[in-house]
Amino acid sequence: MLSYRENMSQSPKLKILGIAGSPRKDGNTDLLLRQMMAGASNKQTQTKTVILRELSIAPCRHCDGCLKTGKCVQQDDMQWLHTDLREADHIILASPIFFMGVTAQTKAMIDRCQALWVIKHVLKLPVSVPPGKNRRGIFVSVGGTNLKNLFEPSMATVKAWFSTLEVDFAGELTFPGVDEKGAITHHPTALQDAFTLGQELVPGNE
Ligand SMILES: Cc1cc2nc3c(=O)[nH]c(=O)nc-3n(C[C@H](O)[C@H](O)[C@H](O)COP(=O)(O)O)c2cc1C
């Protein structure tokens, strides 16, 4: 288990990066992500969970400071998170739905990936380190209501983000009608579904 400021670089193992985007500690998406990471954890993988509410990540200022270099000029936790995002083999993003979108913590992190967008689209360089990896990403979410299309706006955001990161969208695990803290534990299959999806993400677990 890595401490959260330690980068994943050194290990030859498959790097699985989990990102917890809820401001609510031990809430529903935290529980789902924990299960997924447990499912993805085996001898061939190195797992790391980044908890956005514990980090300092300012919103993008659109200062264009990254436009020539692909490096963000703001000095906060996003500097090392960029490295993790570029080096991960697979990424699991967990965020509940807030006003039909991802949480502010999650969106700030996503917007700060504008520097990686510059690397890909302006500098025409690979985002993935090393380049050409078959990176896959999964979106995990819950929302309190049962609204039709509850997850669609967030899904569009997450897919655009994955595309910038050169990560193939490999699926979603979403549960509507889950509102109270811990309510996901009353769902008949959710936690097991999360564990299984984590297992399916990595080889040797099928
Ligand atoms: C600021 C805020 C906005 C929310 N907006 C929505 C929403 O638009 N749609 C919805 O279904 N639930 C909404 N919810 C409910 C949360 O998605 C729900 O409580 C969820 O279980 C929280 O997940 P967590 O325990 O992982 O934080 C909102 C909750 C908060 C605090």
The ligand as a Tripos MOL2 file, in Angstrom:
@<TRIPOS>MOLECULE
LIG
   31    33     1     0     0
SMALL
NO_CHARGES

@<TRIPOS>ATOM
      1 C1        -24.7580   18.8460   -2.9270 C.3       1 LIG1
      2 C2        -25.4870   17.5750   -3.2570 C.ar      1 LIG1
      3 C3        -26.0870   17.4460   -4.4920 C.ar      1 LIG1
      4 C4        -26.7350   16.2610   -4.8410 C.ar      1 LIG1
      5 N1        -27.3110   16.1820   -6.0850 N.ar      1 LIG1
      6 C5        -27.9260   15.0280   -6.4440 C.ar      1 LIG1
      7 C6        -28.5190   14.9280   -7.7500 C.ar      1 LIG1
      8 O1        -28.4740   15.8240   -8.5760 O.2       1 LIG1
      9 N2        -29.1520   13.7670   -8.0580 N.ar      1 LIG1
     10 C7        -29.2320   12.7250   -7.1780 C.ar      1 LIG1
     11 O2        -29.7980   11.6920   -7.5260 O.2       1 LIG1
     12 N3        -28.6600   12.7910   -5.9400 N.ar      1 LIG1
     13 C8        -28.0170   13.9210   -5.5540 C.ar      1 LIG1
     14 N4        -27.4160   14.0080   -4.3150 N.ar      1 LIG1
     15 C9        -27.4400   12.8310   -3.4230 C.3       1 LIG1
     16 C10       -26.1420   12.0150   -3.4570 C.3       1 LIG1
     17 O3        -25.8110   11.6360   -4.7800 O.3       1 LIG1
     18 C11       -26.2970   10.7490   -2.5960 C.3       1 LIG1
     19 O4        -26.5300   11.1200   -1.2640 O.3       1 LIG1
     20 C12       -25.1250    9.8070   -2.6580 C.3       1 LIG1
     21 O5        -25.4740    8.6120   -1.9900 O.3       1 LIG1
     22 C13       -23.8610   10.3680   -2.0210 C.3       1 LIG1
     23 O6        -22.8150    9.4380   -2.2160 O.3       1 LIG1
     24 P1        -21.5660    9.2910   -1.1920 P.3       1 LIG1
     25 O7        -22.1160    8.6430    0.0580 O.co2     1 LIG1
     26 O8        -20.5880    8.4600   -1.9050 O.co2     1 LIG1
     27 O9        -21.0690   10.6780   -0.9460 O.co2     1 LIG1
     28 C14       -26.7890   15.1790   -3.9220 C.ar      1 LIG1
     29 C15       -26.1970   15.3240   -2.6550 C.ar      1 LIG1
     30 C16       -25.5540   16.5110   -2.3300 C.ar      1 LIG1
     31 C17       -24.9120   16.6510   -0.9630 C.3       1 LIG1
@<TRIPOS>BOND
     1     1     2 1
     2     2     3 ar
     3     2    30 ar
     4     3     4 ar
     5     4     5 ar
     6     4    28 ar
     7     5     6 ar
     8     6     7 ar
     9     6    13 1
    10     7     8 2
    11     7     9 ar
    12     9    10 ar
    13    10    11 2
    14    10    12 ar
    15    12    13 ar
    16    13    14 ar
    17    14    15 1
    18    14    28 ar
    19    15    16 1
    20    16    17 1
    21    16    18 1
    22    18    19 1
    23    18    20 1
    24    20    21 1
    25    20    22 1
    26    22    23 1
    27    23    24 1
    28    24    25 2
    29    24    26 1
    30    24    27 1
    31    28    29 ar
    32    29    30 ar
    33    30    31 1
@<TRIPOS>SUBSTRUCTURE
     1 LIG1         1 GROUP 0 **** ****
